Amino acid sequence: MLAKIDKYGTAERVAGSGRLHTARTADNVATVEESVQSREDTPQTHRTVCETARETGIHRTSVHRIIIIKDFALKCMKKKQAHDLMDANKKARMVCAWQLLRYSNFPR
């Protein structure tokens, strides 16, 4: 502490004395932007955070920070497979829904 006061004249934190942030360089931001956005001629071709990280070689959390917090203000969502309902499943759901409506006091 005394050495710091002797060197800088104050005990306050010196600007730029912390850990360097190397993931958010202009090149990395441009690479992530190009990879994340959908192509105009082919919609629904955007990449997930993990896919972007794999392609670019940038760590997944760094890609996530670039996308969400700092530069693009986009929402990252995980891709999910939709359920494929068979006709029997649809019919069973309708029967259950009608039974719930019939036995509840909900006005129709």
ABEGO torsion letter per residue (X at the ends): XAAAAAAAGBABBBBGABBBBAABBAAAAAAAAAAABBBAABBGABBBAAAAAAAAGBBAAAAAAAAAAAAAGBBBBBBBBBBBBBAAAAAAAAAAAAAAAAABABBX
